[in-house]
Amino acid sequence: MIIVEEKKSRIRLDIETSEEALIEFRRLLFENGLSAQEFLSFLFLLSQMKDPNVIQLIELAKLEKIKNNEKIKITNNPSSSNALYNLLEQRSPLKKQQ
C-alpha cells in the first residue's frame, strides 16, 4: 500500500470588516460546529465547482460593491458634496425653527 501525503499550501487572507460583523460571523459558525477556516475552505471548494448558490452570492457582492463605489464617488466629488450639503441644509428641520 502506498500512501501519498498531500501538502496543503497556506495562504494568508486579510479581511477588512467591523469587529461586530466578525463576532456575528464566528458566532453563527460556532453554532453550526464550524470554524472560519473550515467554512471558507468549503466556500472556495464550491466556487471551484461553479456552485450556482456561490455564483449568485458573488454576483450579489459585485452589485453591492458597485453601489458602494457610486456612493464613494458622490461623497468624494467636491461639487457633489457641496450640493448634498446644501440640500441637507435647505431641508433641515432645525433651520425652520430659527
Backbone bond lengths (Angstrom), bond angles and torsions (degrees), N, CA, C in turn:
res aa  C-N    CA-C-N  psi(-1)  N-CA   C-N-CA  omega(-1)  CA-C   N-CA-C  phi
1 M - - - 1.434 - - 1.534 108.62 -
2 I 1.315 115.65 131.07 1.456 121.15 178.17 1.523 108.53 -110.48
3 I 1.294 115.55 127.96 1.470 121.08 178.80 1.527 107.97 -112.25
4 V 1.291 114.74 122.71 1.459 119.83 177.95 1.524 107.59 -102.83
5 E 1.303 115.28 124.51 1.454 119.47 179.26 1.524 108.92 -93.44
6 E 1.296 114.39 120.52 1.455 119.60 -179.12 1.520 109.26 -84.53
7 K 1.315 116.07 127.56 1.459 120.11 177.17 1.520 108.16 -89.06
8 K 1.301 115.11 126.98 1.450 120.44 178.10 1.518 108.80 -94.58
9 S 1.311 115.18 133.02 1.464 118.14 176.76 1.521 108.70 -86.44
10 R 1.284 115.41 147.56 1.459 120.47 178.55 1.511 108.11 -106.68
11 I 1.294 114.50 135.10 1.450 121.14 178.05 1.514 107.90 -125.58
12 R 1.303 116.33 132.48 1.458 120.85 178.37 1.519 108.16 -85.64
13 L 1.307 115.27 135.85 1.457 121.26 -178.54 1.520 108.14 -129.79
14 D 1.321 116.47 113.77 1.469 121.05 177.65 1.517 108.59 -93.63
15 I 1.317 115.64 130.32 1.458 121.35 -178.56 1.522 108.57 -123.19
16 E 1.308 115.53 127.24 1.465 119.94 178.35 1.522 108.17 -96.23
17 T 1.322 116.08 116.09 1.457 121.60 178.89 1.524 108.60 -155.09
18 S 1.303 115.40 169.55 1.463 118.21 178.23 1.530 109.46 -77.93
19 E 1.314 114.75 157.15 1.465 119.75 178.80 1.531 110.31 -62.01
20 E 1.339 116.22 -38.30 1.468 120.71 179.83 1.526 111.41 -62.93
21 A 1.333 116.29 -42.21 1.464 120.52 179.76 1.529 110.79 -64.49
22 L 1.325 116.17 -41.14 1.465 120.25 178.94 1.521 110.92 -64.96
23 I 1.315 117.05 -42.90 1.469 120.78 179.54 1.528 110.22 -61.74
24 E 1.329 116.94 -45.09 1.465 120.45 179.86 1.523 111.34 -64.47
25 F 1.333 117.23 -41.25 1.467 122.21 177.65 1.531 110.49 -59.84
26 R 1.314 116.02 -48.67 1.467 119.89 -178.94 1.524 111.80 -67.77
27 R 1.351 116.96 -33.73 1.467 120.12 177.63 1.532 110.49 -64.31
28 L 1.329 116.29 -45.38 1.468 120.05 178.67 1.522 111.62 -61.43
29 L 1.323 115.71 -41.94 1.456 119.33 178.85 1.527 111.02 -65.59
30 F 1.326 116.77 -43.06 1.465 121.65 179.42 1.528 110.85 -59.18
31 E 1.339 116.11 -43.17 1.468 120.26 179.53 1.531 111.80 -62.01
32 N 1.325 115.95 -22.84 1.456 120.35 179.35 1.521 112.79 -105.19
33 G 1.321 116.46 11.58 1.459 121.14 175.29 1.515 114.28 71.40
34 L 1.328 117.19 29.39 1.458 121.03 -178.89 1.519 111.05 -122.84
35 S 1.306 115.16 151.66 1.464 120.40 170.62 1.527 107.32 -97.66
36 A 1.319 116.25 164.52 1.459 120.15 177.84 1.529 110.33 -60.55
37 Q 1.326 116.40 -39.74 1.465 121.00 179.38 1.523 111.04 -62.34
38 E 1.328 116.81 -44.48 1.473 119.92 179.56 1.529 111.11 -62.71
39 F 1.333 115.91 -44.23 1.457 119.85 -178.09 1.526 111.20 -65.14
40 L 1.333 117.02 -47.62 1.458 119.85 -178.96 1.522 112.00 -65.52
41 S 1.321 117.79 -37.18 1.463 120.64 175.93 1.524 110.51 -61.21
42 F 1.335 116.50 -41.50 1.462 121.50 177.60 1.528 110.71 -64.93
43 L 1.331 116.43 -41.95 1.457 121.32 178.58 1.531 110.71 -62.05
44 F 1.329 117.26 -41.82 1.465 121.31 177.91 1.532 110.73 -63.02
45 L 1.327 116.06 -41.74 1.461 120.74 178.60 1.528 110.53 -61.72
46 L 1.337 116.71 -45.99 1.460 120.27 178.90 1.528 111.80 -62.55
47 S 1.331 116.80 -36.28 1.467 119.27 179.15 1.528 110.76 -67.87
48 Q 1.314 116.83 -35.12 1.468 120.52 175.70 1.524 110.82 -62.74
49 M 1.326 115.62 -34.87 1.467 121.26 -178.39 1.533 111.84 -85.75
50 K 1.343 116.48 4.50 1.473 122.72 179.80 1.524 112.00 56.43
51 D 1.334 115.72 42.41 1.463 121.12 177.96 1.528 108.96 -59.75
52 P 1.344 118.20 128.87 1.467 120.38 -177.04 1.531 113.81 -60.24
53 N 1.312 118.04 -33.25 1.468 120.91 178.69 1.519 111.17 -66.32
54 V 1.323 117.08 -39.64 1.461 121.14 179.59 1.527 109.53 -71.14
55 I 1.330 117.04 -40.07 1.464 120.76 177.77 1.525 109.76 -61.26
56 Q 1.324 117.11 -42.44 1.468 121.27 178.62 1.530 110.58 -63.61
57 L 1.320 117.24 -40.55 1.456 121.84 178.14 1.530 111.09 -64.39
58 I 1.322 117.12 -40.09 1.466 121.91 177.80 1.528 110.21 -64.33
59 E 1.326 116.68 -42.48 1.467 120.39 178.57 1.531 110.89 -64.36
60 L 1.330 117.08 -38.20 1.464 121.15 176.74 1.534 110.69 -63.60
61 A 1.331 116.15 -42.36 1.469 120.88 178.18 1.526 110.34 -63.84
62 K 1.329 116.80 -37.48 1.466 120.49 178.46 1.519 110.53 -64.23
63 L 1.319 117.56 -44.13 1.465 121.38 178.98 1.529 111.00 -63.03
64 E 1.323 116.53 -40.08 1.470 121.19 178.58 1.532 110.24 -64.51
65 K 1.332 116.39 -39.74 1.460 120.86 178.63 1.527 110.22 -63.43
66 I 1.325 116.98 -44.14 1.466 121.04 178.76 1.520 109.97 -60.84
67 K 1.333 116.40 -44.64 1.464 120.53 179.73 1.531 110.79 -61.71
68 N 1.321 117.51 -43.54 1.466 121.56 179.57 1.520 111.59 -67.00
69 N 1.331 117.66 -38.10 1.463 120.90 178.63 1.520 110.76 -65.14
70 E 1.334 117.65 -35.64 1.455 120.66 177.79 1.526 109.99 -66.20
71 K 1.341 117.15 -38.32 1.462 120.49 176.93 1.519 110.35 -63.96
72 I 1.312 117.42 -41.03 1.465 121.93 -179.94 1.524 109.94 -64.59
73 K 1.333 117.70 -41.44 1.464 121.01 179.39 1.526 110.41 -61.39
74 I 1.324 116.80 -40.16 1.466 120.65 -179.35 1.524 110.23 -66.35
75 T 1.316 117.00 -46.21 1.466 119.81 -176.10 1.523 112.69 -75.57
76 N 1.346 118.22 -22.77 1.461 120.95 179.55 1.529 112.26 -87.88
77 N 1.306 117.30 -13.33 1.456 121.54 179.72 1.529 108.37 -84.72
78 P 1.359 118.28 116.96 1.463 119.99 -175.85 1.520 113.68 -56.73
79 S 1.323 117.40 -41.66 1.467 118.63 -178.61 1.518 110.67 -68.86
80 S 1.342 117.37 -37.62 1.463 120.48 177.34 1.522 110.73 -67.97
81 S 1.329 115.20 -38.93 1.467 118.98 179.54 1.513 110.51 -63.75
82 N 1.332 116.62 -43.17 1.459 119.73 178.96 1.517 110.65 -64.90
83 A 1.327 116.54 -41.02 1.456 119.97 -179.96 1.525 110.16 -63.73
84 L 1.317 116.36 -41.49 1.459 120.70 178.87 1.521 110.24 -65.22
85 Y 1.336 116.25 -44.04 1.461 120.43 179.16 1.531 110.24 -62.00
86 N 1.322 116.56 -44.97 1.462 120.72 179.32 1.520 111.84 -61.76
87 L 1.309 116.51 -40.54 1.460 120.56 178.40 1.524 110.52 -63.77
88 L 1.323 116.74 -44.20 1.461 120.41 179.00 1.525 110.64 -63.90
89 E 1.328 115.83 -39.04 1.462 119.92 179.13 1.532 111.07 -65.18
90 Q 1.330 116.45 -40.22 1.464 120.50 179.90 1.526 111.85 -65.82
91 R 1.318 116.69 -35.01 1.471 120.81 -176.16 1.520 112.90 -95.85
92 S 1.292 118.25 5.36 1.455 122.39 -177.27 1.534 111.14 -64.06
93 P 1.345 116.94 127.13 1.456 119.39 176.39 1.539 111.35 -67.62
94 L 1.312 116.89 -24.18 1.470 121.01 178.70 1.531 110.78 -69.11
95 K 1.313 117.51 -33.24 1.456 121.65 -179.34 1.539 110.34 -66.10
96 K 1.316 116.92 -35.36 1.458 121.70 -179.19 1.525 111.50 -69.04
97 Q 1.322 117.21 -27.19 1.464 121.48 -178.02 1.529 112.11 -76.13
98 Q 1.315 117.77 -20.50 1.473 121.40 -175.03 1.489 113.22 -74.14
